[in-house]
Amino acid sequence: MHSVVRGSETHTVVQLSRLIDRSSRAEQLLPPLFEPVLVTLGDNSILLRGFESSDGAAYVQEWRCELAYR
């Protein structure tokens, strides 16, 4: 989770990525989720809702994040 500035506006963004190597390079796994809101908090999951931006259009998106045990 971090903030980005677009024009004169600051937006909160959450991104899902994984490290490619030890040089801290990361591969983005999903498009960024802008202005995320915690919708539901469960025993092993959370639901985030926000906006995805693509070609100048914004779409409402939800991410369900589950805790995976190994």
Biopython code that builds the backbone (N, CA, C, O; Angstrom):
import numpy as np
from Bio.PDB.StructureBuilder import StructureBuilder

atoms = [
    (1, "MET", "N", (0.850, -1.153, 0.000)),
    (1, "MET", "CA", (0.000, 0.000, 0.000)),
    (1, "MET", "C", (0.904, 1.227, 0.000)),
    (1, "MET", "O", (1.879, 1.298, 0.749)),
    (2, "HIS", "N", (0.565, 2.190, -0.851)),
    (2, "HIS", "CA", (1.330, 3.425, -0.924)),
    (2, "HIS", "C", (0.454, 4.522, -1.522)),
    (2, "HIS", "O", (-0.695, 4.278, -1.890)),
    (3, "SER", "N", (0.996, 5.712, -1.615)),
    (3, "SER", "CA", (0.277, 6.844, -2.201)),
    (3, "SER", "C", (0.922, 7.241, -3.513)),
    (3, "SER", "O", (2.139, 7.140, -3.672)),
    (4, "VAL", "N", (0.102, 7.695, -4.458)),
    (4, "VAL", "CA", (0.603, 8.222, -5.735)),
    (4, "VAL", "C", (-0.051, 9.579, -5.970)),
    (4, "VAL", "O", (-1.161, 9.841, -5.508)),
    (5, "VAL", "N", (0.655, 10.427, -6.693)),
    (5, "VAL", "CA", (0.131, 11.746, -7.030)),
    (5, "VAL", "C", (-0.176, 11.752, -8.520)),
    (5, "VAL", "O", (0.678, 11.430, -9.346)),
    (6, "ARG", "N", (-1.407, 12.121, -8.849)),
    (6, "ARG", "CA", (-1.836, 12.272, -10.246)),
    (6, "ARG", "C", (-2.376, 13.685, -10.386)),
    (6, "ARG", "O", (-3.433, 14.017, -9.850)),
    (7, "GLY", "N", (-1.639, 14.508, -11.110)),
    (7, "GLY", "CA", (-2.019, 15.918, -11.201)),
    (7, "GLY", "C", (-1.853, 16.558, -9.837)),
    (7, "GLY", "O", (-0.759, 16.547, -9.273)),
    (8, "SER", "N", (-2.931, 17.116, -9.302)),
    (8, "SER", "CA", (-2.877, 17.737, -7.980)),
    (8, "SER", "C", (-3.522, 16.857, -6.909)),
    (8, "SER", "O", (-3.689, 17.293, -5.771)),
    (9, "GLU", "N", (-3.884, 15.624, -7.263)),
    (9, "GLU", "CA", (-4.561, 14.739, -6.320)),
    (9, "GLU", "C", (-3.641, 13.615, -5.859)),
    (9, "GLU", "O", (-2.851, 13.083, -6.639)),
    (10, "THR", "N", (-3.756, 13.263, -4.582)),
    (10, "THR", "CA", (-3.029, 12.138, -4.010)),
    (10, "THR", "C", (-4.008, 10.993, -3.797)),
    (10, "THR", "O", (-5.091, 11.183, -3.242)),
    (11, "HIS", "N", (-3.616, 9.795, -4.244)),
    (11, "HIS", "CA", (-4.483, 8.620, -4.129)),
    (11, "HIS", "C", (-3.760, 7.525, -3.348)),
    (11, "HIS", "O", (-2.551, 7.341, -3.487)),
    (12, "THR", "N", (-4.516, 6.808, -2.532)),
    (12, "THR", "CA", (-4.005, 5.618, -1.875)),
    (12, "THR", "C", (-4.153, 4.459, -2.850)),
    (12, "THR", "O", (-5.194, 4.302, -3.489)),
    (13, "VAL", "N", (-3.108, 3.653, -2.959)),
    (13, "VAL", "CA", (-3.091, 2.543, -3.914)),
    (13, "VAL", "C", (-2.575, 1.292, -3.205)),
    (13, "VAL", "O", (-1.629, 1.355, -2.419)),
    (14, "VAL", "N", (-3.204, 0.167, -3.493)),
    (14, "VAL", "CA", (-2.683, -1.104, -3.021)),
    (14, "VAL", "C", (-2.289, -1.911, -4.258)),
    (14, "VAL", "O", (-3.016, -1.931, -5.251)),
    (15, "GLN", "N", (-1.138, -2.575, -4.189)),
    (15, "GLN", "CA", (-0.651, -3.367, -5.318)),
    (15, "GLN", "C", (-0.241, -4.742, -4.825)),
    (15, "GLN", "O", (0.277, -4.895, -3.719)),
    (16, "LEU", "N", (-0.481, -5.737, -5.662)),
    (16, "LEU", "CA", (-0.058, -7.102, -5.371)),
    (16, "LEU", "C", (1.086, -7.428, -6.323)),
    (16, "LEU", "O", (0.920, -7.432, -7.543)),
    (17, "SER", "N", (2.246, -7.700, -5.740)),
    (17, "SER", "CA", (3.417, -8.009, -6.565)),
    (17, "SER", "C", (4.270, -9.041, -5.847)),
    (17, "SER", "O", (4.072, -9.334, -4.668)),
    (18, "ARG", "N", (5.220, -9.579, -6.590)),
    (18, "ARG", "CA", (6.166, -10.524, -5.994)),
    (18, "ARG", "C", (7.561, -10.127, -6.413)),
    (18, "ARG", "O", (7.771, -9.607, -7.509)),
    (19, "LEU", "N", (8.506, -10.373, -5.539)),
    (19, "LEU", "CA", (9.890, -10.044, -5.841)),
    (19, "LEU", "C", (10.424, -10.999, -6.898)),
    (19, "LEU", "O", (10.202, -12.207, -6.824)),
    (20, "ILE", "N", (11.127, -10.452, -7.881)),
    (20, "ILE", "CA", (11.713, -11.259, -8.946)),
    (20, "ILE", "C", (13.074, -11.782, -8.522)),
    (20, "ILE", "O", (13.408, -12.942, -8.761)),
    (21, "ASP", "N", (13.851, -10.920, -7.894)),
    (21, "ASP", "CA", (15.180, -11.323, -7.445)),
    (21, "ASP", "C", (15.561, -10.503, -6.220)),
    (21, "ASP", "O", (14.756, -9.721, -5.714)),
    (22, "ARG", "N", (16.763, -10.680, -5.755)),
    (22, "ARG", "CA", (17.201, -9.999, -4.529)),
    (22, "ARG", "C", (17.498, -8.519, -4.734)),
    (22, "ARG", "O", (17.799, -7.817, -3.769)),
    (23, "SER", "N", (17.421, -8.034, -5.958)),
    (23, "SER", "CA", (17.686, -6.614, -6.208)),
    (23, "SER", "C", (16.425, -5.774, -5.981)),
    (23, "SER", "O", (16.399, -4.593, -6.327)),
    (24, "SER", "N", (15.396, -6.368, -5.410)),
    (24, "SER", "CA", (14.134, -5.698, -5.074)),
    (24, "SER", "C", (13.281, -5.365, -6.288)),
    (24, "SER", "O", (12.348, -4.570, -6.174)),
    (25, "ARG", "N", (13.572, -5.950, -7.449)),
    (25, "ARG", "CA", (12.678, -5.777, -8.595)),
    (25, "ARG", "C", (11.420, -6.594, -8.332)),
    (25, "ARG", "O", (11.484, -7.698, -7.790)),
    (26, "ALA", "N", (10.276, -6.039, -8.722)),
    (26, "ALA", "CA", (9.005, -6.717, -8.450)),
    (26, "ALA", "C", (8.186, -6.848, -9.727)),
    (26, "ALA", "O", (8.223, -5.983, -10.601)),
    (27, "GLU", "N", (7.455, -7.939, -9.813)),
    (27, "GLU", "CA", (6.526, -8.183, -10.916)),
    (27, "GLU", "C", (5.121, -7.909, -10.400)),
    (27, "GLU", "O", (4.711, -8.472, -9.385)),
    (28, "GLN", "N", (4.389, -7.055, -11.085)),
    (28, "GLN", "CA", (3.025, -6.730, -10.695)),
    (28, "GLN", "C", (2.108, -7.879, -11.105)),
    (28, "GLN", "O", (2.085, -8.269, -12.272)),
    (29, "LEU", "N", (1.344, -8.429, -10.138)),
    (29, "LEU", "CA", (0.475, -9.572, -10.404)),
    (29, "LEU", "C", (-0.938, -9.160, -10.796)),
    (29, "LEU", "O", (-1.601, -9.876, -11.546)),
    (30, "LEU", "N", (-1.409, -8.017, -10.301)),
    (30, "LEU", "CA", (-2.732, -7.487, -10.627)),
    (30, "LEU", "C", (-2.606, -5.985, -10.871)),
    (30, "LEU", "O", (-1.675, -5.360, -10.363)),
    (31, "PRO", "N", (-3.517, -5.397, -11.633)),
    (31, "PRO", "CA", (-3.502, -3.939, -11.772)),
    (31, "PRO", "C", (-3.704, -3.286, -10.404)),
    (31, "PRO", "O", (-4.356, -3.873, -9.540)),
    (32, "PRO", "N", (-3.157, -2.078, -10.187)),
    (32, "PRO", "CA", (-3.309, -1.407, -8.893)),
    (32, "PRO", "C", (-4.778, -1.165, -8.546)),
    (32, "PRO", "O", (-5.608, -0.934, -9.426)),
    (33, "LEU", "N", (-5.081, -1.221, -7.260)),
    (33, "LEU", "CA", (-6.416, -0.939, -6.750)),
    (33, "LEU", "C", (-6.362, 0.430, -6.068)),
    (33, "LEU", "O", (-5.710, 0.592, -5.037)),
    (34, "PHE", "N", (-7.058, 1.419, -6.658)),
    (34, "PHE", "CA", (-7.043, 2.788, -6.144)),
    (34, "PHE", "C", (-8.127, 2.982, -5.091)),
    (34, "PHE", "O", (-9.220, 2.424, -5.196)),
    (35, "GLU", "N", (-7.810, 3.778, -4.080)),
    (35, "GLU", "CA", (-8.738, 4.131, -2.993)),
    (35, "GLU", "C", (-9.392, 2.895, -2.371)),
    (35, "GLU", "O", (-10.618, 2.818, -2.288)),
    (36, "PRO", "N", (-8.574, 1.920, -1.933)),
    (36, "PRO", "CA", (-9.143, 0.700, -1.361)),
    (36, "PRO", "C", (-9.868, 0.971, -0.047)),
    (36, "PRO", "O", (-9.457, 1.813, 0.751)),
    (37, "VAL", "N", (-10.963, 0.231, 0.156)),
    (37, "VAL", "CA", (-11.761, 0.298, 1.380)),
    (37, "VAL", "C", (-11.919, -1.124, 1.890)),
    (37, "VAL", "O", (-12.237, -2.030, 1.119)),
    (38, "LEU", "N", (-11.702, -1.323, 3.173)),
    (38, "LEU", "CA", (-11.930, -2.625, 3.781)),
    (38, "LEU", "C", (-13.431, -2.830, 3.930)),
    (38, "LEU", "O", (-14.093, -2.101, 4.670)),
    (39, "VAL", "N", (-13.969, -3.825, 3.226)),
    (39, "VAL", "CA", (-15.407, -4.089, 3.227)),
    (39, "VAL", "C", (-15.770, -5.128, 4.274)),
    (39, "VAL", "O", (-16.716, -4.940, 5.038)),
    (40, "THR", "N", (-15.023, -6.225, 4.312)),
    (40, "THR", "CA", (-15.311, -7.331, 5.218)),
    (40, "THR", "C", (-14.018, -7.887, 5.781)),
    (40, "THR", "O", (-13.010, -7.990, 5.082)),
    (41, "LEU", "N", (-14.062, -8.240, 7.045)),
    (41, "LEU", "CA", (-12.943, -8.881, 7.714)),
    (41, "LEU", "C", (-13.448, -10.202, 8.260)),
    (41, "LEU", "O", (-14.298, -10.230, 9.150)),
    (42, "GLY", "N", (-12.917, -11.313, 7.720)),
    (42, "GLY", "CA", (-13.362, -12.640, 8.151)),
    (42, "GLY", "C", (-12.282, -13.341, 8.941)),
    (42, "GLY", "O", (-11.259, -12.745, 9.277)),
    (43, "ASP", "N", (-12.513, -14.628, 9.243)),
    (43, "ASP", "CA", (-11.533, -15.406, 10.001)),
    (43, "ASP", "C", (-10.216, -15.553, 9.253)),
    (43, "ASP", "O", (-9.147, -15.391, 9.841)),
    (44, "ASN", "N", (-10.285, -15.858, 7.967)),
    (44, "ASN", "CA", (-9.075, -16.084, 7.182)),
    (44, "ASN", "C", (-9.014, -15.242, 5.920)),
    (44, "ASN", "O", (-8.226, -15.537, 5.021)),
    (45, "SER", "N", (-9.831, -14.198, 5.835)),
    (45, "SER", "CA", (-9.836, -13.402, 4.609)),
    (45, "SER", "C", (-10.280, -11.969, 4.884)),
    (45, "SER", "O", (-10.880, -11.665, 5.915)),
    (46, "ILE", "N", (-9.965, -11.107, 3.931)),
    (46, "ILE", "CA", (-10.466, -9.738, 3.934)),
    (46, "ILE", "C", (-10.996, -9.447, 2.532)),
    (46, "ILE", "O", (-10.575, -10.072, 1.559)),
    (47, "LEU", "N", (-11.914, -8.502, 2.436)),
    (47, "LEU", "CA", (-12.452, -8.073, 1.152)),
    (47, "LEU", "C", (-12.173, -6.578, 1.012)),
    (47, "LEU", "O", (-12.615, -5.774, 1.833)),
    (48, "LEU", "N", (-11.437, -6.218, -0.038)),
    (48, "LEU", "CA", (-11.135, -4.829, -0.338)),
    (48, "LEU", "C", (-11.898, -4.414, -1.580)),
    (48, "LEU", "O", (-12.028, -5.194, -2.523)),
    (49, "ARG", "N", (-12.406, -3.183, -1.585)),
    (49, "ARG", "CA", (-13.106, -2.654, -2.761)),
    (49, "ARG", "C", (-12.435, -1.336, -3.132)),
    (49, "ARG", "O", (-12.107, -0.525, -2.265)),
    (50, "GLY", "N", (-12.237, -1.136, -4.436)),
    (50, "GLY", "CA", (-11.627, 0.097, -4.916)),
    (50, "GLY", "C", (-11.883, 0.254, -6.399)),
    (50, "GLY", "O", (-12.865, -0.260, -6.934)),
    (51, "PHE", "N", (-10.983, 0.973, -7.058)),
    (51, "PHE", "CA", (-11.136, 1.254, -8.481)),
    (51, "PHE", "C", (-9.886, 0.847, -9.240)),
    (51, "PHE", "O", (-8.767, 1.051, -8.771)),
    (52, "GLU", "N", (-10.085, 0.279, -10.400)),
    (52, "GLU", "CA", (-8.999, -0.032, -11.327)),
    (52, "GLU", "C", (-9.129, 0.940, -12.487)),
    (52, "GLU", "O", (-10.232, 1.207, -12.964)),
    (53, "SER", "N", (-8.005, 1.463, -12.935)),
    (53, "SER", "CA", (-8.016, 2.411, -14.045)),
    (53, "SER", "C", (-7.405, 1.750, -15.276)),
    (53, "SER", "O", (-6.329, 1.157, -15.209)),
    (54, "SER", "N", (-8.113, 1.862, -16.407)),
    (54, "SER", "CA", (-7.625, 1.279, -17.650)),
    (54, "SER", "C", (-8.043, 2.162, -18.822)),
    (54, "SER", "O", (-9.233, 2.402, -19.024)),
    (55, "ASP", "N", (-7.081, 2.641, -19.585)),
    (55, "ASP", "CA", (-7.339, 3.487, -20.762)),
    (55, "ASP", "C", (-8.230, 4.682, -20.438)),
    (55, "ASP", "O", (-9.111, 5.034, -21.221)),
    (56, "GLY", "N", (-8.002, 5.302, -19.287)),
    (56, "GLY", "CA", (-8.756, 6.501, -18.912)),
    (56, "GLY", "C", (-10.101, 6.241, -18.272)),
    (56, "GLY", "O", (-10.772, 7.185, -17.857)),
    (57, "ALA", "N", (-10.516, 4.989, -18.179)),
    (57, "ALA", "CA", (-11.794, 4.651, -17.550)),
    (57, "ALA", "C", (-11.526, 3.992, -16.194)),
    (57, "ALA", "O", (-10.499, 3.339, -16.013)),
    (58, "ALA", "N", (-12.441, 4.162, -15.251)),
    (58, "ALA", "CA", (-12.308, 3.552, -13.927)),
    (58, "ALA", "C", (-13.396, 2.499, -13.741)),
    (58, "ALA", "O", (-14.548, 2.697, -14.128)),
    (59, "TYR", "N", (-13.008, 1.382, -13.145)),
    (59, "TYR", "CA", (-13.924, 0.270, -12.911)),
    (59, "TYR", "C", (-13.873, -0.120, -11.443)),
    (59, "TYR", "O", (-12.792, -0.182, -10.857)),
    (60, "VAL", "N", (-15.022, -0.383, -10.842)),
    (60, "VAL", "CA", (-15.059, -0.857, -9.464)),
    (60, "VAL", "C", (-14.538, -2.291, -9.450)),
    (60, "VAL", "O", (-14.956, -3.121, -10.257)),
    (61, "GLN", "N", (-13.627, -2.570, -8.530)),
    (61, "GLN", "CA", (-13.044, -3.903, -8.397)),
    (61, "GLN", "C", (-13.077, -4.313, -6.939)),
    (61, "GLN", "O", (-13.041, -3.459, -6.052)),
    (62, "GLU", "N", (-13.144, -5.612, -6.679)),
    (62, "GLU", "CA", (-13.028, -6.145, -5.327)),
    (62, "GLU", "C", (-11.946, -7.201, -5.306)),
    (62, "GLU", "O", (-11.826, -8.009, -6.226)),
    (63, "TRP", "N", (-11.166, -7.183, -4.252)),
    (63, "TRP", "CA", (-10.152, -8.203, -4.032)),
    (63, "TRP", "C", (-10.513, -8.969, -2.774)),
    (63, "TRP", "O", (-10.674, -8.372, -1.710)),
    (64, "ARG", "N", (-10.639, -10.262, -2.880)),
    (64, "ARG", "CA", (-10.804, -11.106, -1.707)),
    (64, "ARG", "C", (-9.432, -11.735, -1.431)),
    (64, "ARG", "O", (-8.918, -12.504, -2.244)),
    (65, "CYS", "N", (-8.863, -11.408, -0.306)),
    (65, "CYS", "CA", (-7.519, -11.869, 0.062)),
    (65, "CYS", "C", (-7.652, -12.912, 1.169)),
    (65, "CYS", "O", (-8.197, -12.641, 2.239)),
    (66, "GLU", "N", (-7.145, -14.105, 0.887)),
    (66, "GLU", "CA", (-7.242, -15.199, 1.852)),
    (66, "GLU", "C", (-5.869, -15.534, 2.403)),
    (66, "GLU", "O", (-4.874, -15.504, 1.679)),
    (67, "LEU", "N", (-5.821, -15.853, 3.692)),
    (67, "LEU", "CA", (-4.600, -16.277, 4.341)),
    (67, "LEU", "C", (-4.338, -17.728, 3.952)),
    (67, "LEU", "O", (-5.189, -18.596, 4.144)),
    (68, "ALA", "N", (-3.159, -17.981, 3.408)),
    (68, "ALA", "CA", (-2.802, -19.332, 2.996)),
    (68, "ALA", "C", (-1.786, -19.904, 3.991)),
    (68, "ALA", "O", (-0.740, -19.301, 4.232)),
    (69, "TYR", "N", (-2.092, -21.039, 4.551)),
    (69, "TYR", "CA", (-1.192, -21.708, 5.476)),
    (69, "TYR", "C", (-0.324, -22.675, 4.702)),
    (69, "TYR", "O", (-0.798, -23.348, 3.787)),
    (70, "ARG", "N", (0.926, -22.746, 5.059)),
    (70, "ARG", "CA", (1.842, -23.703, 4.404)),
    (70, "ARG", "C", (2.307, -24.722, 5.389)),
    (70, "ARG", "O", (3.081, -25.612, 5.036)),
]
sb = StructureBuilder()
sb.init_structure("model")
sb.init_model(0)
sb.init_chain("A")
sb.init_seg("    ")
for serial, (resi, resn, name, xyz) in enumerate(atoms, 1):
    if name == "N":
        sb.init_residue(resn, " ", resi, " ")
    sb.init_atom(name, np.array(xyz, "f"), 0.0, 1.0, " ", f" {name:<3s}", serial, name[0])
structure = sb.get_structure()
